[in-house]
Amino acid sequence: MSTDYKGNDEGDVRRLVIPDAQGGQRLDQALAALLPEFSRNRIQNWIRARRIAVDDAWGTTKMKVMGGESVRVEVEPDPDATPDAPEAIPLDVVFEDAMLMVVDKPVGLVVHPGSGNRHGTLLNALLHHAPQVAELPRAGIVHRLDKDTSGLLVVAKTVRAHTDLVRQLQARTVKREYLALVYGEIDRAGTVDAPLARDPFNRTKRTVHSMGKEAITHYEPVERFPGVTLLRCRLETGRTHQIRVHMQHIGHPLVGEQVYSACRRPHLKLAFPRQALHAERLGLVHPVTGEPMQWECPLPADFDALLASLRSGTERYA
């Protein structure tokens, strides 16, 4: 067996060759024997997350190795190995009681620590603001927003609240509405029903794929401008990058989108440094009182200024 340890932005990359003695074993079994410092469960999770390639093709949890295969393993840091640290990061708390809190997340704040973002996240801020959430999965965070998406997030503060909020999300009864500025003039409401999966060529991206997970976005125009439309998008499901991918899929990518396509008419491209997406409304049932609750937060200054420039005809083009 040969092993190469090589650091990169996503953690260590380990390269090895399956010995003939391991021939006939499942991939996860063989790797568990060759990399005993990692549990078999972690290795299986890496296979599912497309962190393990066998002879330049993605491995699967059911595949068997014959011996002699070249394997590349992207080692993801164990989130439990180093406890996340509380950090005194200011939070815009819209609502809080003993069971939950609702936060207006600003643009630029990462929700959960990951490779390259171990500090300065919403989770670090929550651990400082409400230390008891350290006992909950992901410090009570039950859904996410992208780094450059602003708006409302609910966080559980107790096990009871966490269990109930997760169930509400699974039952699709949590109301999540976003404002999105997209390219193209849209004059009627619609629905995008297109399953999403990891992009086979870039694991950080998502793509529409028939074998992906169900993803449904409802949208309706709020305000139209030359070449762009302000939409209200309602999530029926909550997949990673769902609105961004769905809007690109129907030919209306978000203004400022850097990952999922660009404007089809470059001369109309607006000078905006991030995706124009804001989680404006959040509604749910309180996990203890059973009371329906709803919150709404205003647009951040940059998004509001962009709309003001469109309304006044002084919009900025790249």
KALINTA-V95250 format. One record per residue. N is the residue number from 1. RES is the residue in one small letter. D_LAST is the distance of its C-alpha to the last C-alpha in Angstrom with 2 decimals. Layout:
<<N/RES/D_LAST> <N/RES/D_LAST>>
This chain:
<<1/m/53.13> <2/s/50.38> <3/t/47.70> <4/d/44.66> <5/y/42.93> <6/k/39.42> <7/g/36.86> <8/n/33.22> <9/d/30.44> <10/e/32.09> <11/g/35.60> <12/d/38.45> <13/v/38.59> <14/r/42.20> <15/r/43.41> <16/l/46.93> <17/v/49.29> <18/i/51.42> <19/p/55.09> <20/d/57.51> <21/a/59.42> <22/q/56.53> <23/g/56.64> <24/g/57.03> <25/q/55.35> <26/r/52.27> <27/l/49.13> <28/d/48.97> <29/q/52.68> <30/a/52.39> <31/l/49.45> <32/a/51.23> <33/a/54.13> <34/l/52.05> <35/l/49.84> <36/p/52.40> <37/e/50.32> <38/f/48.12> <39/s/49.50> <40/r/49.65> <41/n/47.68> <42/r/44.76> <43/i/44.94> <44/q/44.96> <45/n/41.87> <46/w/40.09> <47/i/41.18> <48/r/39.79> <49/a/36.47> <50/r/36.29> <51/r/36.86> <52/i/39.86> <53/a/39.86> <54/v/43.09> <55/d/43.11> <56/d/39.31> <57/a/39.48> <58/w/38.96> <59/g/42.29> <60/t/43.75> <61/t/46.23> <62/k/48.93> <63/m/48.72> <64/k/51.65> <65/v/51.64> <66/m/54.25> <67/g/54.06> <68/g/52.20> <69/e/48.68> <70/s/45.86> <71/v/44.07> <72/r/40.84> <73/v/40.60> <74/e/37.56> <75/v/39.36> <76/e/37.69> <77/p/38.91> <78/d/41.50> <79/p/40.14> <80/d/43.77> <81/a/44.57> <82/t/42.90> <83/p/42.96> <84/d/39.73> <85/a/40.06> <86/p/39.80> <87/e/37.19> <88/a/36.95> <89/i/33.39> <90/p/32.93> <91/l/32.70> <92/d/31.86> <93/v/34.92> <94/v/34.93> <95/f/38.41> <96/e/41.09> <97/d/44.72> <98/a/47.09> <99/m/45.74> <100/l/41.95> <101/m/38.91> <102/v/35.57> <103/v/32.60> <104/d/29.18> <105/k/27.13> <106/p/24.18> <107/v/20.86> <108/g/21.44> <109/l/25.17> <110/v/26.58> <111/v/29.41> <112/h/31.91> <113/p/32.69> <114/g/32.08> <115/s/31.69> <116/g/29.66> <117/n/29.70> <118/r/33.36> <119/h/32.86> <120/g/30.78> <121/t/30.64> <122/l/31.65> <123/l/34.89> <124/n/35.75> <125/a/35.23> <126/l/37.44> <127/l/40.20> <128/h/40.38> <129/h/40.17> <130/a/42.66> <131/p/44.55> <132/q/46.49> <133/v/43.50> <134/a/44.16> <135/e/46.89> <136/l/44.55> <137/p/42.46> <138/r/39.00> <139/a/40.10> <140/g/40.12> <141/i/36.55> <142/v/36.92> <143/h/33.35> <144/r/29.94> <145/l/26.31> <146/d/23.57> <147/k/22.56> <148/d/19.21> <149/t/20.82> <150/s/22.59> <151/g/25.79> <152/l/29.47> <153/l/31.68> <154/v/35.48> <155/v/37.62> <156/a/41.36> <157/k/43.77> <158/t/46.93> <159/v/48.05> <160/r/49.04> <161/a/45.67> <162/h/43.88> <163/t/46.12> <164/d/45.71> <165/l/41.91> <166/v/41.62> <167/r/43.98> <168/q/41.99> <169/l/38.82> <170/q/40.86> <171/a/42.33> <172/r/38.86> <173/t/40.03> <174/v/37.39> <175/k/34.93> <176/r/31.29> <177/e/28.64> <178/y/24.89> <179/l/22.10> <180/a/19.18> <181/l/16.07> <182/v/15.60> <183/y/14.00> <184/g/16.64> <185/e/19.24> <186/i/22.26> <187/d/25.40> <188/r/28.02> <189/a/28.90> <190/g/29.40> <191/t/30.30> <192/v/29.06> <193/d/32.14> <194/a/31.15> <195/p/32.69> <196/l/30.65> <197/a/31.69> <198/r/30.51> <199/d/28.51> <200/p/31.23> <201/f/28.97> <202/n/27.22> <203/r/29.34> <204/t/26.60> <205/k/24.95> <206/r/26.49> <207/t/26.83> <208/v/28.69> <209/h/32.18> <210/s/35.49> <211/m/37.27> <212/g/34.92> <213/k/35.64> <214/e/35.51> <215/a/32.26> <216/i/31.88> <217/t/29.06> <218/h/29.64> <219/y/26.87> <220/e/26.86> <221/p/24.37> <222/v/24.31> <223/e/21.90> <224/r/19.94> <225/f/16.99> <226/p/15.60> <227/g/14.15> <228/v/14.61> <229/t/17.84> <230/l/19.14> <231/l/21.95> <232/r/24.94> <233/c/25.88> <234/r/29.41> <235/l/30.46> <236/e/33.85> <237/t/33.55> <238/g/31.57> <239/r/30.43> <240/t/27.99> <241/h/24.34> <242/q/25.93> <243/i/23.43> <244/r/20.48> <245/v/22.54> <246/h/24.09> <247/m/20.99> <248/q/19.61> <249/h/23.16> <250/i/23.26> <251/g/19.99> <252/h/17.95> <253/p/16.02> <254/l/14.87> <255/v/11.43> <256/g/10.39> <257/e/13.13> <258/q/13.46> <259/v/16.97> <260/y/17.72> <261/s/15.60> <262/a/12.12> <263/c/11.14> <264/r/13.61> <265/r/11.70> <266/p/8.49> <267/h/8.02> <268/l/8.16> <269/k/5.92> <270/l/5.63> <271/a/4.58> <272/f/8.19> <273/p/10.13> <274/r/12.97> <275/q/14.55> <276/a/15.10> <277/l/18.85> <278/h/21.74> <279/a/25.47> <280/e/26.71> <281/r/30.33> <282/l/33.06> <283/g/36.61> <284/l/39.69> <285/v/43.45> <286/h/44.82> <287/p/46.65> <288/v/49.81> <289/t/50.15> <290/g/48.78> <291/e/46.92> <292/p/43.71> <293/m/40.92> <294/q/37.36> <295/w/34.62> <296/e/31.30> <297/c/28.69> <298/p/25.95> <299/l/22.23> <300/p/20.93> <301/a/19.43> <302/d/15.73> <303/f/16.05> <304/d/18.22> <305/a/15.91> <306/l/13.09> <307/l/15.86> <308/a/17.17> <309/s/14.06> <310/l/14.18> <311/r/17.88> <312/s/17.70> <313/g/15.16> <314/t/12.98> <315/e/10.10> <316/r/6.74> <317/y/3.80> <318/a/0.00>>
